[in-house]
Amino acid sequence: MEKINGRPFKLGAVGADGSASAIGWEGGALTSLPGGCKVGVRMVADAKAPTDAVGAVSAQKEMLSNDASFRALKPKIAEILIGY
């Protein structure tokens, strides 16, 4: 997602299940799409990610996708939302 966006993006709080949603594209390519489309993603921690890694990030309210503690979750895209 960072590669497509061209920069890190903002994530909301990570839930106890290890999921977090993008809440801002931080001026990247996904901020403004043709036709007024909006895109959202929900990411989840890899099933093999260390359990303590989820606990380490769940206390944070917001973070950037390039945050080392979030990357430790080895996140995968679980859902892509497109609205227009």
N, CA, C and O atoms as a Maestro MAE file, in Angstrom:
{
 s_m_m2io_version
 :::
 2.0.0
}

f_m_ct {
 s_m_title
 :::
 protein
 m_atom[336] {
  # First column is atom index #
  i_m_mmod_type
  r_m_x_coord
  r_m_y_coord
  r_m_z_coord
  i_m_residue_number
  s_m_chain_name
  s_m_pdb_residue_name
  s_m_pdb_atom_name
  i_m_atomic_number
  :::
  1 25 0.824 -1.182 0.000 1 A "MET " " N  " 7
  2 3 0.000 0.000 0.000 1 A "MET " " CA " 6
  3 2 0.872 1.250 0.000 1 A "MET " " C  " 6
  4 15 0.547 2.236 -0.662 1 A "MET " " O  " 8
  5 25 1.971 1.214 0.735 2 A "GLU " " N  " 7
  6 3 2.865 2.376 0.738 2 A "GLU " " CA " 6
  7 2 3.422 2.638 -0.656 2 A "GLU " " C  " 6
  8 15 3.556 3.790 -1.068 2 A "GLU " " O  " 8
  9 25 3.742 1.586 -1.371 3 A "LYS " " N  " 7
  10 3 4.290 1.747 -2.717 3 A "LYS " " CA " 6
  11 2 3.243 2.379 -3.639 3 A "LYS " " C  " 6
  12 15 3.567 3.281 -4.410 3 A "LYS " " O  " 8
  13 25 2.010 1.921 -3.567 4 A "ILE " " N  " 7
  14 3 0.934 2.475 -4.393 4 A "ILE " " CA " 6
  15 2 0.662 3.918 -4.004 4 A "ILE " " C  " 6
  16 15 0.471 4.773 -4.869 4 A "ILE " " O  " 8
  17 25 0.645 4.193 -2.706 5 A "ASN " " N  " 7
  18 3 0.376 5.534 -2.207 5 A "ASN " " CA " 6
  19 2 1.563 6.487 -2.421 5 A "ASN " " C  " 6
  20 15 1.389 7.702 -2.504 5 A "ASN " " O  " 8
  21 25 2.748 5.922 -2.507 6 A "GLY " " N  " 7
  22 3 3.931 6.741 -2.701 6 A "GLY " " CA " 6
  23 2 4.524 7.282 -1.416 6 A "GLY " " C  " 6
  24 15 5.496 8.037 -1.448 6 A "GLY " " O  " 8
  25 25 3.956 6.908 -0.297 7 A "ARG " " N  " 7
  26 3 4.441 7.335 1.016 7 A "ARG " " CA " 6
  27 2 3.680 6.583 2.102 7 A "ARG " " C  " 6
  28 15 2.657 5.958 1.820 7 A "ARG " " O  " 8
  29 25 4.171 6.637 3.343 8 A "PRO " " N  " 7
  30 3 3.438 5.996 4.437 8 A "PRO " " CA " 6
  31 2 2.059 6.635 4.616 8 A "PRO " " C  " 6
  32 15 1.843 7.786 4.234 8 A "PRO " " O  " 8
  33 25 1.146 5.888 5.190 9 A "PHE " " N  " 7
  34 3 -0.207 6.372 5.436 9 A "PHE " " CA " 6
  35 2 -0.536 6.210 6.906 9 A "PHE " " C  " 6
  36 15 0.139 5.477 7.629 9 A "PHE " " O  " 8
  37 25 -1.586 6.903 7.345 10 A "LYS " " N  " 7
  38 3 -1.962 6.898 8.756 10 A "LYS " " CA " 6
  39 2 -2.954 5.782 9.036 10 A "LYS " " C  " 6
  40 15 -3.889 5.547 8.271 10 A "LYS " " O  " 8
  41 25 -2.728 5.101 10.150 11 A "LEU " " N  " 7
  42 3 -3.599 4.018 10.600 11 A "LEU " " CA " 6
  43 2 -4.254 4.397 11.915 11 A "LEU " " C  " 6
  44 15 -3.671 5.107 12.734 11 A "LEU " " O  " 8
  45 25 -5.476 3.914 12.106 12 A "GLY " " N  " 7
  46 3 -6.140 4.083 13.386 12 A "GLY " " CA " 6
  47 2 -5.589 3.073 14.381 12 A "GLY " " C  " 6
  48 15 -4.672 2.313 14.071 12 A "GLY " " O  " 8
  49 25 -6.146 3.075 15.552 13 A "ALA " " N  " 7
  50 3 -5.692 2.173 16.609 13 A "ALA " " CA " 6
  51 2 -5.796 0.711 16.182 13 A "ALA " " C  " 6
  52 15 -6.735 0.315 15.491 13 A "ALA " " O  " 8
  53 25 -4.836 -0.063 16.597 14 A "VAL " " N  " 7
  54 3 -4.838 -1.510 16.341 14 A "VAL " " CA " 6
  55 2 -5.695 -2.167 17.411 14 A "VAL " " C  " 6
  56 15 -5.474 -1.965 18.605 14 A "VAL " " O  " 8
  57 25 -6.666 -2.948 16.982 15 A "GLY " " N  " 7
  58 3 -7.538 -3.636 17.914 15 A "GLY " " CA " 6
  59 2 -6.873 -4.855 18.521 15 A "GLY " " C  " 6
  60 15 -5.787 -5.257 18.101 15 A "GLY " " O  " 8
  61 25 -7.525 -5.439 19.504 16 A "ALA " " N  " 7
  62 3 -6.999 -6.631 20.164 16 A "ALA " " CA " 6
  63 2 -6.842 -7.793 19.185 16 A "ALA " " C  " 6
  64 15 -6.047 -8.704 19.415 16 A "ALA " " O  " 8
  65 25 -7.609 -7.754 18.089 17 A "ASP " " N  " 7
  66 3 -7.514 -8.802 17.068 17 A "ASP " " CA " 6
  67 2 -6.372 -8.549 16.087 17 A "ASP " " C  " 6
  68 15 -6.158 -9.336 15.165 17 A "ASP " " O  " 8
  69 25 -5.638 -7.450 16.283 18 A "GLY " " N  " 7
  70 3 -4.514 -7.144 15.402 18 A "GLY " " CA " 6
  71 2 -4.899 -6.446 14.123 18 A "GLY " " C  " 6
  72 15 -4.096 -6.400 13.191 18 A "GLY " " O  " 8
  73 25 -6.117 -5.892 14.040 19 A "SER " " N  " 7
  74 3 -6.532 -5.207 12.818 19 A "SER " " CA " 6
  75 2 -6.485 -3.694 13.001 19 A "SER " " C  " 6
  76 15 -6.672 -3.179 14.103 19 A "SER " " O  " 8
  77 25 -6.235 -2.997 11.904 20 A "ALA " " N  " 7
  78 3 -6.218 -1.534 11.896 20 A "ALA " " CA " 6
  79 2 -6.674 -1.069 10.521 20 A "ALA " " C  " 6
  80 15 -6.445 -1.742 9.516 20 A "ALA " " O  " 8
  81 25 -7.318 0.082 10.492 21 A "SER " " N  " 7
  82 3 -7.799 0.650 9.231 21 A "SER " " CA " 6
  83 2 -7.026 1.909 8.884 21 A "SER " " C  " 6
  84 15 -6.609 2.664 9.762 21 A "SER " " O  " 8
  85 25 -6.845 2.119 7.596 22 A "ALA " " N  " 7
  86 3 -6.227 3.355 7.129 22 A "ALA " " CA " 6
  87 2 -7.201 4.490 7.392 22 A "ALA " " C  " 6
  88 15 -8.382 4.392 7.059 22 A "ALA " " O  " 8
  89 25 -6.706 5.570 7.990 23 A "ILE " " N  " 7
  90 3 -7.570 6.721 8.264 23 A "ILE " " CA " 6
  91 2 -7.093 7.973 7.539 23 A "ILE " " C  " 6
  92 15 -7.746 9.014 7.608 23 A "ILE " " O  " 8
  93 25 -5.969 7.883 6.850 24 A "GLY " " N  " 7
  94 3 -5.476 9.024 6.088 24 A "GLY " " CA " 6
  95 2 -4.339 8.617 5.173 24 A "GLY " " C  " 6
  96 15 -3.484 7.814 5.545 24 A "GLY " " O  " 8
  97 25 -4.337 9.171 3.987 25 A "TRP " " N  " 7
  98 3 -3.307 8.817 3.007 25 A "TRP " " CA " 6
  99 2 -2.156 9.802 3.015 25 A "TRP " " C  " 6
  100 15 -1.214 9.653 2.236 25 A "TRP " " O  " 8
  101 25 -2.210 10.798 3.870 26 A "GLU " " N  " 7
  102 3 -1.104 11.728 4.112 26 A "GLU " " CA " 6
  103 2 -0.570 12.393 2.844 26 A "GLU " " C  " 6
  104 15 0.639 12.556 2.680 26 A "GLU " " O  " 8
  105 25 -1.480 12.774 1.952 27 A "GLY " " N  " 7
  106 3 -1.087 13.482 0.738 27 A "GLY " " CA " 6
  107 2 -0.531 12.606 -0.365 27 A "GLY " " C  " 6
  108 15 -0.035 13.117 -1.368 27 A "GLY " " O  " 8
  109 25 -0.605 11.297 -0.196 28 A "GLY " " N  " 7
  110 3 -0.106 10.371 -1.206 28 A "GLY " " CA " 6
  111 2 -1.079 10.215 -2.368 28 A "GLY " " C  " 6
  112 15 -2.105 10.891 -2.429 28 A "GLY " " O  " 8
  113 25 -0.746 9.327 -3.274 29 A "ALA " " N  " 7
  114 3 -1.529 9.115 -4.500 29 A "ALA " " CA " 6
  115 2 -2.965 8.672 -4.227 29 A "ALA " " C  " 6
  116 15 -3.846 8.925 -5.049 29 A "ALA " " O  " 8
  117 25 -3.224 8.015 -3.090 30 A "LEU " " N  " 7
  118 3 -4.573 7.532 -2.794 30 A "LEU " " CA " 6
  119 2 -5.445 8.590 -2.133 30 A "LEU " " C  " 6
  120 15 -6.614 8.338 -1.840 30 A "LEU " " O  " 8
  121 25 -4.881 9.781 -1.894 31 A "THR " " N  " 7
  122 3 -5.649 10.871 -1.292 31 A "THR " " CA " 6
  123 2 -6.733 11.358 -2.230 31 A "THR " " C  " 6
  124 15 -7.860 11.606 -1.803 31 A "THR " " O  " 8
  125 25 -6.406 11.496 -3.492 32 A "SER " " N  " 7
  126 3 -7.333 12.053 -4.474 32 A "SER " " CA " 6
  127 2 -7.338 11.167 -5.708 32 A "SER " " C  " 6
  128 15 -6.378 11.148 -6.478 32 A "SER " " O  " 8
  129 25 -8.423 10.437 -5.887 33 A "LEU " " N  " 7
  130 3 -8.554 9.533 -7.028 33 A "LEU " " CA " 6
  131 2 -9.535 10.111 -8.049 33 A "LEU " " C  " 6
  132 15 -10.411 10.897 -7.687 33 A "LEU " " O  " 8
  133 25 -9.395 9.731 -9.314 34 A "PRO " " N  " 7
  134 3 -10.299 10.230 -10.350 34 A "PRO " " CA " 6
  135 2 -11.761 9.910 -10.040 34 A "PRO " " C  " 6
  136 15 -12.072 8.867 -9.466 34 A "PRO " " O  " 8
  137 25 -12.639 10.811 -10.424 35 A "GLY " " N  " 7
  138 3 -14.072 10.592 -10.263 35 A "GLY " " CA " 6
  139 2 -14.563 10.720 -8.836 35 A "GLY " " C  " 6
  140 15 -15.701 10.358 -8.536 35 A "GLY " " O  " 8
  141 25 -13.729 11.226 -7.960 36 A "GLY " " N  " 7
  142 3 -14.141 11.388 -6.569 36 A "GLY " " CA " 6
  143 2 -14.151 10.097 -5.769 36 A "GLY " " C  " 6
  144 15 -14.713 10.051 -4.675 36 A "GLY " " O  " 8
  145 25 -13.535 9.047 -6.302 37 A "CYS " " N  " 7
  146 3 -13.482 7.775 -5.580 37 A "CYS " " CA " 6
  147 2 -12.668 7.909 -4.308 37 A "CYS " " C  " 6
  148 15 -11.718 8.689 -4.245 37 A "CYS " " O  " 8
  149 25 -13.037 7.158 -3.319 38 A "LYS " " N  " 7
  150 3 -12.309 7.067 -2.055 38 A "LYS " " CA " 6
  151 2 -11.966 5.601 -1.839 38 A "LYS " " C  " 6
  152 15 -12.759 4.715 -2.157 38 A "LYS " " O  " 8
  153 25 -10.781 5.352 -1.298 39 A "VAL " " N  " 7
  154 3 -10.374 3.979 -1.028 39 A "VAL " " CA " 6
  155 2 -9.979 3.858 0.436 39 A "VAL " " C  " 6
  156 15 -9.375 4.762 1.014 39 A "VAL " " O  " 8
  157 25 -10.330 2.735 1.013 40 A "GLY " " N  " 7
  158 3 -9.958 2.434 2.385 40 A "GLY " " CA " 6
  159 2 -9.451 1.008 2.458 40 A "GLY " " C  " 6
  160 15 -9.786 0.176 1.615 40 A "GLY " " O  " 8
  161 25 -8.646 0.731 3.460 41 A "VAL " " N  " 7
  162 3 -8.161 -0.633 3.666 41 A "VAL " " CA " 6
  163 2 -8.198 -0.975 5.148 41 A "VAL " " C  " 6
  164 15 -8.062 -0.111 6.014 41 A "VAL " " O  " 8
  165 25 -8.383 -2.237 5.405 42 A "ARG " " N  " 7
  166 3 -8.260 -2.777 6.759 42 A "ARG " " CA " 6
  167 2 -7.157 -3.808 6.694 42 A "ARG " " C  " 6
  168 15 -7.159 -4.689 5.835 42 A "ARG " " O  " 8
  169 25 -6.218 -3.689 7.605 43 A "MET " " N  " 7
  170 3 -5.079 -4.594 7.632 43 A "MET " " CA " 6
  171 2 -5.132 -5.418 8.908 43 A "MET " " C  " 6
  172 15 -5.628 -4.957 9.937 43 A "MET " " O  " 8
  173 25 -4.621 -6.629 8.835 44 A "VAL " " N  " 7
  174 3 -4.587 -7.508 10.007 44 A "VAL " " CA " 6
  175 2 -3.175 -8.048 10.193 44 A "VAL " " C  " 6
  176 15 -2.399 -8.183 9.246 44 A "VAL " " O  " 8
  177 25 -2.879 -8.346 11.439 45 A "ALA " " N  " 7
  178 3 -1.576 -8.924 11.765 45 A "ALA " " CA " 6
  179 2 -1.482 -10.323 11.177 45 A "ALA " " C  " 6
  180 15 -2.465 -11.064 11.164 45 A "ALA " " O  " 8
  181 25 -0.313 -10.678 10.695 46 A "ASP " " N  " 7
  182 3 -0.063 -12.028 10.206 46 A "ASP " " CA " 6
  183 2 -0.280 -13.000 11.361 46 A "ASP " " C  " 6
  184 15 0.084 -12.698 12.497 46 A "ASP " " O  " 8
  185 25 -0.860 -14.146 11.089 47 A "ALA " " N  " 7
  186 3 -1.130 -15.149 12.123 47 A "ALA " " CA " 6
  187 2 0.146 -15.606 12.821 47 A "ALA " " C  " 6
  188 15 0.094 -16.066 13.961 47 A "ALA " " O  " 8
  189 25 1.284 -15.485 12.155 48 A "LYS " " N  " 7
  190 3 2.553 -15.911 12.739 48 A "LYS " " CA " 6
  191 2 3.289 -14.775 13.462 48 A "LYS " " C  " 6
  192 15 4.380 -14.982 13.993 48 A "LYS " " O  " 8
  193 25 2.695 -13.583 13.481 49 A "ALA " " N  " 7
  194 3 3.333 -12.449 14.165 49 A "ALA " " CA " 6
  195 2 3.351 -12.725 15.668 49 A "ALA " " C  " 6
  196 15 2.407 -13.309 16.199 49 A "ALA " " O  " 8
  197 25 4.403 -12.315 16.350 50 A "PRO " " N  " 7
  198 3 4.484 -12.531 17.797 50 A "PRO " " CA " 6
  199 2 3.316 -11.874 18.530 50 A "PRO " " C  " 6
  200 15 2.958 -10.736 18.225 50 A "PRO " " O  " 8
  201 25 2.728 -12.569 19.481 51 A "THR " " N  " 7
  202 3 1.586 -12.062 20.237 51 A "THR " " CA " 6
  203 2 1.925 -10.762 20.953 51 A "THR " " C  " 6
  204 15 1.092 -9.860 21.029 51 A "THR " " O  " 8
  205 25 3.126 -10.662 21.472 52 A "ASP " " N  " 7
  206 3 3.499 -9.439 22.183 52 A "ASP " " CA " 6
  207 2 3.592 -8.241 21.248 52 A "ASP " " C  " 6
  208 15 3.507 -7.100 21.703 52 A "ASP " " O  " 8
  209 25 3.764 -8.476 19.961 53 A "ALA " " N  " 7
  210 3 3.823 -7.377 18.991 53 A "ALA " " CA " 6
  211 2 2.467 -6.682 18.881 53 A "ALA " " C  " 6
  212 15 2.410 -5.461 18.738 53 A "ALA " " O  " 8
  213 25 1.382 -7.444 18.946 54 A "VAL " " N  " 7
  214 3 0.036 -6.854 18.892 54 A "VAL " " CA " 6
  215 2 -0.182 -5.996 20.132 54 A "VAL " " C  " 6
  216 15 -0.696 -4.882 20.034 54 A "VAL " " O  " 8
  217 25 0.197 -6.498 21.271 55 A "GLY " " N  " 7
  218 3 0.057 -5.738 22.514 55 A "GLY " " CA " 6
  219 2 0.852 -4.449 22.493 55 A "GLY " " C  " 6
  220 15 0.418 -3.440 23.048 55 A "GLY " " O  " 8
  221 25 2.005 -4.472 21.862 56 A "ALA " " N  " 7
  222 3 2.867 -3.290 21.819 56 A "ALA " " CA " 6
  223 2 2.242 -2.149 21.031 56 A "ALA " " C  " 6
  224 15 2.466 -0.986 21.364 56 A "ALA " " O  " 8
  225 25 1.468 -2.448 19.998 57 A "VAL " " N  " 7
  226 3 0.876 -1.384 19.183 57 A "VAL " " CA " 6
  227 2 -0.564 -1.076 19.565 57 A "VAL " " C  " 6
  228 15 -1.065 -0.009 19.210 57 A "VAL " " O  " 8
  229 25 -1.241 -1.962 20.269 58 A "SER " " N  " 7
  230 3 -2.656 -1.726 20.574 58 A "SER " " CA " 6
  231 2 -2.856 -0.550 21.517 58 A "SER " " C  " 6
  232 15 -3.961 -0.012 21.593 58 A "SER " " O  " 8
  233 25 -1.825 -0.138 22.231 59 A "ALA " " N  " 7
  234 3 -1.945 1.009 23.129 59 A "ALA " " CA " 6
  235 2 -1.870 2.338 22.377 59 A "ALA " " C  " 6
  236 15 -2.247 3.375 22.923 59 A "ALA " " O  " 8
  237 25 -1.387 2.321 21.133 60 A "GLN " " N  " 7
  238 3 -1.263 3.545 20.351 60 A "GLN " " CA " 6
  239 2 -2.588 3.885 19.680 60 A "GLN " " C  " 6
  240 15 -3.280 2.999 19.179 60 A "GLN " " O  " 8
  241 25 -2.941 5.169 19.669 61 A "LYS " " N  " 7
  242 3 -4.202 5.582 19.067 61 A "LYS " " CA " 6
  243 2 -4.097 5.697 17.555 61 A "LYS " " C  " 6
  244 15 -5.010 5.301 16.831 61 A "LYS " " O  " 8
  245 25 -3.001 6.232 17.088 62 A "GLU " " N  " 7
  246 3 -2.755 6.371 15.650 62 A "GLU " " CA " 6
  247 2 -1.280 6.150 15.398 62 A "GLU " " C  " 6
  248 15 -0.456 6.349 16.291 62 A "GLU " " O  " 8
  249 25 -0.940 5.738 14.184 63 A "MET " " N  " 7
  250 3 0.463 5.569 13.813 63 A "MET " " CA " 6
  251 2 0.575 5.594 12.304 63 A "MET " " C  " 6
  252 15 -0.422 5.482 11.591 63 A "MET " " O  " 8
  253 25 1.783 5.739 11.830 64 A "LEU " " N  " 7
  254 3 2.031 5.653 10.396 64 A "LEU " " CA " 6
  255 2 2.356 4.217 10.031 64 A "LEU " " C  " 6
  256 15 2.834 3.439 10.857 64 A "LEU " " O  " 8
  257 25 2.092 3.885 8.797 65 A "SER " " N  " 7
  258 3 2.307 2.511 8.331 65 A "SER " " CA " 6
  259 2 3.769 2.097 8.353 65 A "SER " " C  " 6
  260 15 4.067 0.903 8.326 65 A "SER " " O  " 8
  261 25 4.675 3.043 8.400 66 A "ASN " " N  " 7
  262 3 6.091 2.675 8.444 66 A "ASN " " CA " 6
  263 2 6.632 2.579 9.864 66 A "ASN " " C  " 6
  264 15 7.840 2.434 10.053 66 A "ASN " " O  " 8
  265 25 5.764 2.657 10.859 67 A "ASP " " N  " 7
  266 3 6.159 2.510 12.261 67 A "ASP " " CA " 6
  267 2 6.695 1.092 12.479 67 A "ASP " " C  " 6
  268 15 6.051 0.115 12.094 67 A "ASP " " O  " 8
  269 25 7.851 0.986 13.084 68 A "ALA " " N  " 7
  270 3 8.494 -0.320 13.284 68 A "ALA " " CA " 6
  271 2 7.623 -1.275 14.091 68 A "ALA " " C  " 6
  272 15 7.619 -2.477 13.824 68 A "ALA " " O  " 8
  273 25 6.889 -0.762 15.069 69 A "SER " " N  " 7
  274 3 6.044 -1.643 15.882 69 A "SER " " CA " 6
  275 2 4.879 -2.199 15.070 69 A "SER " " C  " 6
  276 15 4.443 -3.326 15.305 69 A "SER " " O  " 8
  277 25 4.367 -1.409 14.109 70 A "PHE " " N  " 7
  278 3 3.303 -1.924 13.244 70 A "PHE " " CA " 6
  279 2 3.867 -2.933 12.251 70 A "PHE " " C  " 6
  280 15 3.246 -3.965 11.995 70 A "PHE " " O  " 8
  281 25 5.014 -2.649 11.702 71 A "ARG " " N  " 7
  282 3 5.634 -3.582 10.752 71 A "ARG " " CA " 6
  283 2 5.977 -4.918 11.395 71 A "ARG " " C  " 6
  284 15 6.034 -5.939 10.710 71 A "ARG " " O  " 8
  285 25 6.204 -4.919 12.704 72 A "ALA " " N  " 7
  286 3 6.493 -6.170 13.409 72 A "ALA " " CA " 6
  287 2 5.310 -7.134 13.347 72 A "ALA " " C  " 6
  288 15 5.476 -8.337 13.547 72 A "ALA " " O  " 8
  289 25 4.113 -6.605 13.070 73 A "LEU " " N  " 7
  290 3 2.917 -7.450 12.938 73 A "LEU " " CA " 6
  291 2 2.891 -8.193 11.612 73 A "LEU " " C  " 6
  292 15 2.083 -9.102 11.424 73 A "LEU " " O  " 8
  293 25 3.771 -7.811 10.693 74 A "LYS " " N  " 7
  294 3 3.773 -8.355 9.334 74 A "LYS " " CA " 6
  295 2 2.364 -8.276 8.749 74 A "LYS " " C  " 6
  296 15 1.797 -9.291 8.346 74 A "LYS " " O  " 8
  297 25 1.798 -7.059 8.704 75 A "PRO " " N  " 7
  298 3 0.395 -6.882 8.328 75 A "PRO " " CA " 6
  299 2 0.085 -7.292 6.888 75 A "PRO " " C  " 6
  300 15 0.903 -7.162 5.977 75 A "PRO " " O  " 8
  301 25 -1.118 -7.784 6.740 76 A "LYS " " N  " 7
  302 3 -1.651 -8.187 5.430 76 A "LYS " " CA " 6
  303 2 -2.961 -7.432 5.196 76 A "LYS " " C  " 6
  304 15 -3.664 -7.095 6.149 76 A "LYS " " O  " 8
  305 25 -3.281 -7.171 3.953 77 A "ILE " " N  " 7
  306 3 -4.549 -6.517 3.634 77 A "ILE " " CA " 6
  307 2 -5.670 -7.540 3.767 77 A "ILE " " C  " 6
  308 15 -5.633 -8.610 3.159 77 A "ILE " " O  " 8
  309 25 -6.661 -7.191 4.572 78 A "ALA " " N  " 7
  310 3 -7.802 -8.075 4.772 78 A "ALA " " CA " 6
  311 2 -9.025 -7.598 4.002 78 A "ALA " " C  " 6
  312 15 -9.884 -8.395 3.624 78 A "ALA " " O  " 8
  313 25 -9.096 -6.286 3.772 79 A "GLU " " N  " 7
  314 3 -10.289 -5.729 3.147 79 A "GLU " " CA " 6
  315 2 -9.908 -4.447 2.407 79 A "GLU " " C  " 6
  316 15 -9.124 -3.641 2.908 79 A "GLU " " O  " 8
  317 25 -10.462 -4.271 1.228 80 A "ILE " " N  " 7
  318 3 -10.311 -3.034 0.464 80 A "ILE " " CA " 6
  319 2 -11.708 -2.494 0.229 80 A "ILE " " C  " 6
  320 15 -12.586 -3.203 -0.261 80 A "ILE " " O  " 8
  321 25 -11.906 -1.229 0.585 81 A "LEU " " N  " 7
  322 3 -13.196 -0.577 0.428 81 A "LEU " " CA " 6
  323 2 -13.074 0.530 -0.612 81 A "LEU " " C  " 6
  324 15 -12.138 1.327 -0.560 81 A "LEU " " O  " 8
  325 25 -13.998 0.585 -1.540 82 A "ILE " " N  " 7
  326 3 -14.010 1.628 -2.555 82 A "ILE " " CA " 6
  327 2 -15.376 2.291 -2.546 82 A "ILE " " C  " 6
  328 15 -16.409 1.628 -2.639 82 A "ILE " " O  " 8
  329 25 -15.360 3.614 -2.434 83 A "GLY " " N  " 7
  330 3 -16.601 4.375 -2.438 83 A "GLY " " CA " 6
  331 2 -16.522 5.492 -3.453 83 A "GLY " " C  " 6
  332 15 -15.434 5.964 -3.782 83 A "GLY " " O  " 8
  333 25 -17.671 5.917 -3.951 84 A "TYR " " N  " 7
  334 3 -17.715 7.034 -4.889 84 A "TYR " " CA " 6
  335 2 -19.050 7.719 -4.807 84 A "TYR " " C  " 6
  336 15 -19.290 8.692 -5.523 84 A "TYR " " O  " 8
  :::
 }
 m_bond[335] {
  # First column is bond index #
  i_m_from
  i_m_to
  i_m_order
  :::
  1 1 2 1
  2 2 3 1
  3 3 4 2
  4 3 5 1
  5 5 6 1
  6 6 7 1
  7 7 8 2
  8 7 9 1
  9 9 10 1
  10 10 11 1
  11 11 12 2
  12 11 13 1
  13 13 14 1
  14 14 15 1
  15 15 16 2
  16 15 17 1
  17 17 18 1
  18 18 19 1
  19 19 20 2
  20 19 21 1
  21 21 22 1
  22 22 23 1
  23 23 24 2
  24 23 25 1
  25 25 26 1
  26 26 27 1
  27 27 28 2
  28 27 29 1
  29 29 30 1
  30 30 31 1
  31 31 32 2
  32 31 33 1
  33 33 34 1
  34 34 35 1
  35 35 36 2
  36 35 37 1
  37 37 38 1
  38 38 39 1
  39 39 40 2
  40 39 41 1
  41 41 42 1
  42 42 43 1
  43 43 44 2
  44 43 45 1
  45 45 46 1
  46 46 47 1
  47 47 48 2
  48 47 49 1
  49 49 50 1
  50 50 51 1
  51 51 52 2
  52 51 53 1
  53 53 54 1
  54 54 55 1
  55 55 56 2
  56 55 57 1
  57 57 58 1
  58 58 59 1
  59 59 60 2
  60 59 61 1
  61 61 62 1
  62 62 63 1
  63 63 64 2
  64 63 65 1
  65 65 66 1
  66 66 67 1
  67 67 68 2
  68 67 69 1
  69 69 70 1
  70 70 71 1
  71 71 72 2
  72 71 73 1
  73 73 74 1
  74 74 75 1
  75 75 76 2
  76 75 77 1
  77 77 78 1
  78 78 79 1
  79 79 80 2
  80 79 81 1
  81 81 82 1
  82 82 83 1
  83 83 84 2
  84 83 85 1
  85 85 86 1
  86 86 87 1
  87 87 88 2
  88 87 89 1
  89 89 90 1
  90 90 91 1
  91 91 92 2
  92 91 93 1
  93 93 94 1
  94 94 95 1
  95 95 96 2
  96 95 97 1
  97 97 98 1
  98 98 99 1
  99 99 100 2
  100 99 101 1
  101 101 102 1
  102 102 103 1
  103 103 104 2
  104 103 105 1
  105 105 106 1
  106 106 107 1
  107 107 108 2
  108 107 109 1
  109 109 110 1
  110 110 111 1
  111 111 112 2
  112 111 113 1
  113 113 114 1
  114 114 115 1
  115 115 116 2
  116 115 117 1
  117 117 118 1
  118 118 119 1
  119 119 120 2
  120 119 121 1
  121 121 122 1
  122 122 123 1
  123 123 124 2
  124 123 125 1
  125 125 126 1
  126 126 127 1
  127 127 128 2
  128 127 129 1
  129 129 130 1
  130 130 131 1
  131 131 132 2
  132 131 133 1
  133 133 134 1
  134 134 135 1
  135 135 136 2
  136 135 137 1
  137 137 138 1
  138 138 139 1
  139 139 140 2
  140 139 141 1
  141 141 142 1
  142 142 143 1
  143 143 144 2
  144 143 145 1
  145 145 146 1
  146 146 147 1
  147 147 148 2
  148 147 149 1
  149 149 150 1
  150 150 151 1
  151 151 152 2
  152 151 153 1
  153 153 154 1
  154 154 155 1
  155 155 156 2
  156 155 157 1
  157 157 158 1
  158 158 159 1
  159 159 160 2
  160 159 161 1
  161 161 162 1
  162 162 163 1
  163 163 164 2
  164 163 165 1
  165 165 166 1
  166 166 167 1
  167 167 168 2
  168 167 169 1
  169 169 170 1
  170 170 171 1
  171 171 172 2
  172 171 173 1
  173 173 174 1
  174 174 175 1
  175 175 176 2
  176 175 177 1
  177 177 178 1
  178 178 179 1
  179 179 180 2
  180 179 181 1
  181 181 182 1
  182 182 183 1
  183 183 184 2
  184 183 185 1
  185 185 186 1
  186 186 187 1
  187 187 188 2
  188 187 189 1
  189 189 190 1
  190 190 191 1
  191 191 192 2
  192 191 193 1
  193 193 194 1
  194 194 195 1
  195 195 196 2
  196 195 197 1
  197 197 198 1
  198 198 199 1
  199 199 200 2
  200 199 201 1
  201 201 202 1
  202 202 203 1
  203 203 204 2
  204 203 205 1
  205 205 206 1
  206 206 207 1
  207 207 208 2
  208 207 209 1
  209 209 210 1
  210 210 211 1
  211 211 212 2
  212 211 213 1
  213 213 214 1
  214 214 215 1
  215 215 216 2
  216 215 217 1
  217 217 218 1
  218 218 219 1
  219 219 220 2
  220 219 221 1
  221 221 222 1
  222 222 223 1
  223 223 224 2
  224 223 225 1
  225 225 226 1
  226 226 227 1
  227 227 228 2
  228 227 229 1
  229 229 230 1
  230 230 231 1
  231 231 232 2
  232 231 233 1
  233 233 234 1
  234 234 235 1
  235 235 236 2
  236 235 237 1
  237 237 238 1
  238 238 239 1
  239 239 240 2
  240 239 241 1
  241 241 242 1
  242 242 243 1
  243 243 244 2
  244 243 245 1
  245 245 246 1
  246 246 247 1
  247 247 248 2
  248 247 249 1
  249 249 250 1
  250 250 251 1
  251 251 252 2
  252 251 253 1
  253 253 254 1
  254 254 255 1
  255 255 256 2
  256 255 257 1
  257 257 258 1
  258 258 259 1
  259 259 260 2
  260 259 261 1
  261 261 262 1
  262 262 263 1
  263 263 264 2
  264 263 265 1
  265 265 266 1
  266 266 267 1
  267 267 268 2
  268 267 269 1
  269 269 270 1
  270 270 271 1
  271 271 272 2
  272 271 273 1
  273 273 274 1
  274 274 275 1
  275 275 276 2
  276 275 277 1
  277 277 278 1
  278 278 279 1
  279 279 280 2
  280 279 281 1
  281 281 282 1
  282 282 283 1
  283 283 284 2
  284 283 285 1
  285 285 286 1
  286 286 287 1
  287 287 288 2
  288 287 289 1
  289 289 290 1
  290 290 291 1
  291 291 292 2
  292 291 293 1
  293 293 294 1
  294 294 295 1
  295 295 296 2
  296 295 297 1
  297 297 298 1
  298 298 299 1
  299 299 300 2
  300 299 301 1
  301 301 302 1
  302 302 303 1
  303 303 304 2
  304 303 305 1
  305 305 306 1
  306 306 307 1
  307 307 308 2
  308 307 309 1
  309 309 310 1
  310 310 311 1
  311 311 312 2
  312 311 313 1
  313 313 314 1
  314 314 315 1
  315 315 316 2
  316 315 317 1
  317 317 318 1
  318 318 319 1
  319 319 320 2
  320 319 321 1
  321 321 322 1
  322 322 323 1
  323 323 324 2
  324 323 325 1
  325 325 326 1
  326 326 327 1
  327 327 328 2
  328 327 329 1
  329 329 330 1
  330 330 331 1
  331 331 332 2
  332 331 333 1
  333 333 334 1
  334 334 335 1
  335 335 336 2
  :::
 }
}
